[in-house]
Amino acid sequence: MSFILHLFFIQVGFTAVTTITYSCLSNSTCGCSVKPAILTKIVGGEQANTDTWGWVVSIRIGNSHVCGGSLISSTLILTAAHCLISLKSLANLNINAGSNYLSIIDQRRTVSKIYIHKYYDENTLVHDIAIIRLSSPINMNDQSIALICLPSTKTIDYPPTDATVVAIGWGVLSSGNNIPSNSLQQVTLKTISKTTMNCRRTIHDDNAQFCSGVRGGGKDTCQGDSGGPLMIFSNGRWILVGITSYGISCALANYPGVYTRVSYYIDWISCFLTNDISCIENTTLKQASLLSMGLSIYYKNILIVFLCFVILKLGLS
């Protein structure tokens, strides 16, 4: 039974049933964009309207989109650990914010540090959570930009079972297509009880993770959406409840997607927002000054070869 990291949405149909408009509180400081979110109850995903999800960012290596993330402050992005764990250098890592389209660069920022949860397990993907610190702040005066709200307290019971949630990201429009959609996609899902067989056989830690999908399949996140937000609409604003983590194939009946439970990590996240140095104790830190390894290793190897040559010449003379 193999796990597939989520990197793209899968879309398996186009039958519209009902349109739902989510109108935000105008005075909210987070979880609200310029325009209301409009979603249709369809099979598969749909294109998101512009200026609807101001906190979602494209995480890139060079110009290639690799994962999604969520703005939680002007300099911090919450994403999945598996998106970043294999990086050898931060030199080509950057993010783009404020655009629904991968082809349009709005606010691009380089990365100064990444923080990966200390107990992240690459085999089970438990504690699949990480924070990116940007080299310079995002311009929050841009109407296309907004911050996502976070859960207020640490709990293992949020979001509740059978809650309506929304996932967003850039993804393929059909199964088997490996090219991400140029336009941001959105999909409505339901949270699934951890006691169901479908969830129990997929999940590894029901405190740190939860399941979401739809009965019968057909809606899911898939290869390419990793790190992107799963959100619930509550009290007139959007709250980040999950981080897209993994699944068994995509949109299959009886195999829901697995998401990192944000409320479980709220204390860990909050200490980054308050610049509490104790966060580092529960973090694997990678930073630009230590991770310019592409060049540093190159020159180190040249130096080693040069020294060996000098020693050899001295030995022969």
Sequence and secondary structure as in RCSB ss.txt:
>XXXX:A:sequence
MSFILHLFFIQVGFTAVTTITYSCLSNSTCGCSVKPAILTKIVGGEQANTDTWGWVVSIRIGNSHVCGGSLISST
LILTAAHCLISLKSLANLNINAGSNYLSIIDQRRTVSKIYIHKYYDENTLVHDIAIIRLSSPINMNDQSIALICL
PSTKTIDYPPTDATVVAIGWGVLSSGNNIPSNSLQQVTLKTISKTTMNCRRTIHDDNAQFCSGVRGGGKDTCQGD
SGGPLMIFSNGRWILVGITSYGISCALANYPGVYTRVSYYIDWISCFLTNDISCIENTTLKQASLLSMGLSIYYK
NILIVFLCFVILKLGLS
>XXXX:A:secstr
   EE EEEEE       EEEE   TT SSS  SS EEEE  SS EE  TTS TTEEEEEETTEEEEEEEESSSS
EEEE GGGTTT SBSTTEEEEES SBTT  SEEEEEEEEEEETT  TTT TT  EEEEESS   TTSTT    B 
 SS  SS S TT EEEEEEE  SSTT  S  SBEEEEEEEEE TTSHHHHTT S TTTEEEEE TTS EEEEEEB
TT EEEEEETTEEEEEEEEEEESSSS TT  EEEEEGGGGHHHHHHHHTT GGGGGGEEEEETTT BHHHHHHHH
HHHHHHHHHHHHHHHH 
